[in-house]
Amino acid sequence: MPIKLLYTVIFNLFWAVHPFHVSVCDMEYDAPTKALQISQRVFMDDLAIGLQNFHQLDYVDTFKPKDEKVLDSLIAEYIKAKLFIELNGMPAVLKYIGSEIEGDARWCYIEIEQVEKINEAEISNLVLFESFPDQENIVHMKVDGQLKSYKLNKSESSHNFKFD
């Protein structure tokens, strides 16, 4: 029994505190469906703090929520207020699809529909910047086989990707 308790304490310490604050945002243009598919991976504990701050709530359970639809509603509103995308100079409308857990993170899925072609994309990803001064958001964008990446932070929160 004491060994199980020790493992539980160690796991909870690791779970509660990690030395960096980073999210990964994967974007891929799917030409046949004419959609930009977006997946944002965020550590669950960081996401909980971000949602609590944004929605002014005392507690948000991102690991085992009582109601998954309520959590997705909170995430959708948050993402739409923190992720801004312009495609070919025009503001894009984000459609939140849903989220799922993978390990200690939650993947949030978003889509931009009716995209004919992408020559240029201005990405501004402010996710968790208000909660963590050292937050970094890594953006990977793939269009027609071309993969480009950029690391965004509080002082440089947007980047312009150009594709041939």
C-alpha positions, -999 to +999 in steps of 0.1 A: +000+000+000+027+026+008+043+020-027+010+027-044+007+059-023+042+070-033+035+064-070+002+084-067+020+113-051+048+113-077+023+111-105+003+140-091+033+162-087+044+156-123+008+161-135+003+194-116+036+210-125+056+210-157+086+232-164+073+249-195+041+261-211+037+252-247+010+242-271+012+228-306-011+239-334-011+217-365-028+231-396-033+212-428-050+223-460-072+195-474-077+204-511-104+178-519-127+190-491-115+226-495-109+229-457-081+240-434-081+214-406-067+226-373-056+206-343-044+225-311-027+204-284-028+219-250-017+205-216-049+198-197-038+216-165-028+247-185-060+246-204-080+244-172-063+275-159-068+294-192-105+285-192-110+294-156-093+328-162-112+335-195-146+325-182-141+337-147-148+303-132-135+289-099-128+254-114-129+236-148-122+199-151-105+193-184-096+156-176-130+141-165-156+168-170-191+161-157-205+172-190-183+170-221-206+193-241-203+220-215-165+217-216-164+218-254-186+249-253-161+266-230-132+256-252-149+267-284-156+302-270-120+304-257-104+292-289-125+316-311-114+345-289-077+335-290-070+321-325-072+344-354-065+334-390-065+354-422-063+334-455-052+353-486-059+386-467-094+377-456-105+369-420-115+332-417-144+318-397-134+291-373-158+261-368-151+243-336-154+205-341-147+191-306-118+178-284-103+146-271-077+136-245-043+122-254-021+115-224-017+147-204-031+169-231-063+177-249-065+180-286-090+207-298-102+204-334-112+234-355-119+237-392-122+265-418-145+255-446-148+267-482-111+275-488-103+274-525-065+279-522-040+292-497-012+315-509-008+333-476-019+328-441-016+352-412-018+333-379-023+349-345-024+323-317-029+339-283-039+307-265-028+309-228-008+341-232-030+357-206-023+329-181+014+322-185+040+348-194+064+321-208+037+305-230+048+294-264+025+282-292+042+263-320+024+264-353+029+239-381+011+246-413+010+223-443-003+234-476+000+214-508+029+194-494+048+224-481+053+223-443+063+255-425+066+261-388+069+290-364+071+295-327+048+322-313+052+338-279+038+369-260+061+393-278+056+378-312+021+364-313+015+363-350+033+351-382+026+354-419+031+321-438+035+323-476+030+293-500+039+290-537 
